[in-house]
Amino acid sequence: MGTTVEDQRLDALFTALADRTRRDIVARLSEGEATVKELAAPYVMSMQAVSQHIRVLERSGLISRGRHRQTRPCRLEPAALETAVSWIEQSRRTWSERMDRLDAHLARRQAGEDR
Amino acid sequence: MTDDELVYRRVFRAPRDLVWRCLTEPAELQHFWGPHGMATPVDGIVVELRPGGRFETLMLGGSGSHRMVATFTEVVPPQRLAWVEPASGMHTTSTLDDLGDGSTAVVIHQRYVPQALRAPEARAGFLTSLDKLERHLARLVQGDRS
């Protein structure tokens, strides 16, 4: 069994979010779009390093960049965040429902034949 | 319990040995493992109950099938069972706690551990990111998007 496209997307998302600078960038973009130059301003690191982080975020789908203006501002893509959160929600639901069924199964097991 | 992992806790009115059997024997798993609307036939379940052993379930539904392929990483009867799903990097740990009154608390810890994040320091960052992610999303859902 190989990894699914969804697994690869989640890997990219969570990998992107595993870095503090990138989380910080995502947080700032949640307040509105910004250019790479604006995003780089508060950091000691080089513009190149910031651009590198932005490329990782872009590949993960968390942010997109404008095509037309020369500055190509970055903006957040809320749908990608929702993908990650819905994965969390789905796992929660799977286990919650499985526990319900186990509960019913245990009740039946103990009421009837106990091996 | 920390809030940076996915944790499910449930108390069952059943002795711990029985709950353990339900979680580890194909004949029992077939009755409750699969999601609603899907069957988990006993002959599609593989349980090699030892660290490194296989744990596989085949779930069949009207709209297709889903196969879970995992490897046990920890087997301590009747109290602790852990496995990892190599395809997704999902790590699941079940802890069974005998409450002394004939009931058993089961706690499921689940972590999503992508390949790139298996190093401990990276994992710490990942867990923090889940927190932040939920906060961000809450903000976005509240209509705070610009």
Contacts between the chains, C-beta under 8 A, distances in Angstrom:
chain1	res1	chain2	res2	distance
A	1	B	67	6.4
A	1	B	69	5.3
A	1	B	87	5.5
A	2	B	87	7.0
A	3	B	87	5.2
A	3	B	88	7.1
A	4	B	87	7.6
A	7	B	87	6.3
A	7	B	88	5.0
A	10	B	88	7.5
A	10	B	112	7.1
A	10	B	114	7.1
A	11	B	89	7.4
A	11	B	114	4.2
A	11	B	115	6.5
A	11	B	116	7.0
A	14	B	112	6.5
A	14	B	114	5.0
A	14	B	117	6.6
A	14	B	126	5.9
A	14	B	129	7.0
A	15	B	114	5.7
A	15	B	116	4.7
A	15	B	117	6.6
A	17	B	126	7.2
A	17	B	129	3.7
A	17	B	130	8.0
A	17	B	132	7.5
A	17	B	133	6.3
A	18	B	116	7.4
A	18	B	117	5.5
A	18	B	122	5.5
A	18	B	125	4.4
A	18	B	126	4.6
A	18	B	129	5.8
A	19	B	125	6.5
A	20	B	125	6.6
A	23	B	128	7.7
A	23	B	129	5.7
A	23	B	132	5.6
A	26	B	132	8.0
A	26	B	136	6.9
A	27	B	132	7.2
A	27	B	136	6.9
A	30	B	136	5.7
A	30	B	139	6.4
A	30	B	140	6.7
A	30	B	144	7.5
A	30	B	145	7.6
A	31	B	146	6.4
A	32	B	146	4.1
A	33	B	146	7.8
A	76	B	145	7.9
A	78	B	137	7.6
A	78	B	140	4.9
A	78	B	145	6.3
A	81	B	133	6.3
A	81	B	136	6.0
A	81	B	137	5.2
A	81	B	140	6.8
A	82	B	137	6.6
A	84	B	133	5.7
A	85	B	133	6.2
A	85	B	134	6.4
A	85	B	137	5.0
A	87	B	112	7.2
A	88	B	6	6.4
A	88	B	130	7.0
A	88	B	134	7.5
A	91	B	6	5.8
A	91	B	90	7.9
A	91	B	110	5.8
A	91	B	112	8.0
A	92	B	6	6.4
A	92	B	8	7.0
A	94	B	35	6.4
A	95	B	8	4.5
A	95	B	108	5.4
A	95	B	110	7.3
A	96	B	8	6.3
A	97	B	35	6.5
A	97	B	36	6.4
A	98	B	32	6.3
A	98	B	33	6.7
A	98	B	35	7.7
A	99	B	8	6.6
A	99	B	10	4.4
A	99	B	106	7.2
A	99	B	108	8.0
A	101	B	31	7.3
A	101	B	32	3.6
A	101	B	33	8.0
A	102	B	10	7.9
A	102	B	12	6.9
A	102	B	19	7.8
A	102	B	22	6.1
A	102	B	23	7.8
A	102	B	32	4.7
A	102	B	106	8.0
A	103	B	10	7.2
A	103	B	12	5.9
A	104	B	32	7.4
A	105	B	22	6.5
A	105	B	28	7.2
A	105	B	31	4.7
A	105	B	32	4.6
A	106	B	12	5.4
A	106	B	13	7.3
A	106	B	14	4.2
A	106	B	18	6.7
A	106	B	19	6.8
A	106	B	22	6.5
A	107	B	13	7.6
A	109	B	14	7.6
A	109	B	18	6.7
A	109	B	22	7.5
A	109	B	28	7.9
A	110	B	14	6.1
A	110	B	18	7.4
